[in-house]
Amino acid sequence: MTFIDFKKLLLDAELTIPKFTELIKVSEKNIQAYKKKKEVPNAIASVAACFAKMNKEGIDFRTLVSDLELKQKEKKGSGFSKKKSLKEKLKK
């Protein structure tokens, strides 16, 4: 799905990108990155399509998703550690 089609689905769901990312607990930066690629992954496209359809049918998808109690994933990998780096420990 193209990023433009994705944004149209969000409009049909009465969502902005920030509201969409908050609802599904993903980083807004991740979604905005698809704009450069001009394509949205299937899973994100499917979620947006479902939200648009549910909104059209009068189904309160926001409450359904909120009830899932989704958690924001923590960043992992180099440069994201919350612990002090080895260099910082050695300076003391």
C-alpha positions in Angstrom: 0.0 0.0 0.0 1.3 3.5 -0.8 1.8 6.0 1.9 -0.8 8.2 0.3 -3.4 5.4 0.4 -2.5 4.8 4.1 -3.1 8.5 4.9 -6.5 8.3 3.2 -7.4 5.3 5.4 -6.4 7.3 8.5 -8.7 10.1 7.3 -11.5 7.6 6.9 -10.8 6.4 10.5 -10.7 10.0 11.7 -7.2 9.6 12.9 -4.0 11.7 12.4 -0.6 10.0 12.3 0.2 11.1 15.9 -3.1 9.7 17.1 -2.6 6.5 15.1 0.9 5.9 16.5 -0.3 6.6 20.1 -3.2 4.2 19.7 -1.1 1.3 18.4 2.0 2.2 20.5 4.6 2.6 17.8 7.0 5.5 17.2 5.8 8.3 15.0 9.2 8.4 13.5 8.7 4.8 12.3 5.5 5.6 10.5 7.0 8.8 9.0 9.9 6.8 7.7 7.5 5.0 5.4 6.7 8.3 3.7 10.3 8.3 2.3 9.8 4.7 1.1 6.4 5.6 -0.3 5.1 2.3 0.9 3.6 1.0 4.2 4.2 -2.5 5.5 1.3 -4.9 5.2 0.6 -5.1 8.9 0.3 -1.3 9.3 -1.8 -1.1 6.2 -4.1 -3.8 7.5 -4.6 -2.1 10.8 -5.4 1.2 9.1 -7.9 -0.5 6.8 -9.6 -2.2 9.7 -9.8 1.1 11.7 -11.3 2.8 8.6 -13.9 0.1 8.1 -14.8 -0.1 11.8 -15.2 3.7 12.0 -17.5 3.6 8.9 -19.6 0.8 10.6 -19.8 2.8 13.8 -17.6 0.4 15.8 -15.5 2.1 18.6 -12.1 0.7 17.6 -10.3 3.1 20.0 -11.8 1.4 23.1 -11.2 -2.0 21.7 -7.5 -1.2 21.1 -7.1 0.6 24.4 -8.5 -2.5 26.2 -5.6 -4.5 24.8 -3.2 -2.5 27.0 -0.5 -2.4 24.4 3.0 -1.4 25.5 5.5 0.8 23.7 8.5 -1.2 22.7 11.8 0.0 24.2 14.7 0.8 21.9 17.4 -1.8 22.0 20.8 -2.0 20.5 23.9 0.2 20.6 23.4 3.7 21.7 20.1 3.1 23.4 21.2 1.6 26.7 19.9 3.2 29.8 22.9 1.9 31.7 26.1 4.0 31.9 28.6 3.1 29.2 31.9 1.5 30.0 33.7 4.8 29.2 31.5 6.7 31.7 32.2 4.1 34.4 36.0 4.3 33.8 36.0 8.1 34.1 35.0 7.9 37.8 
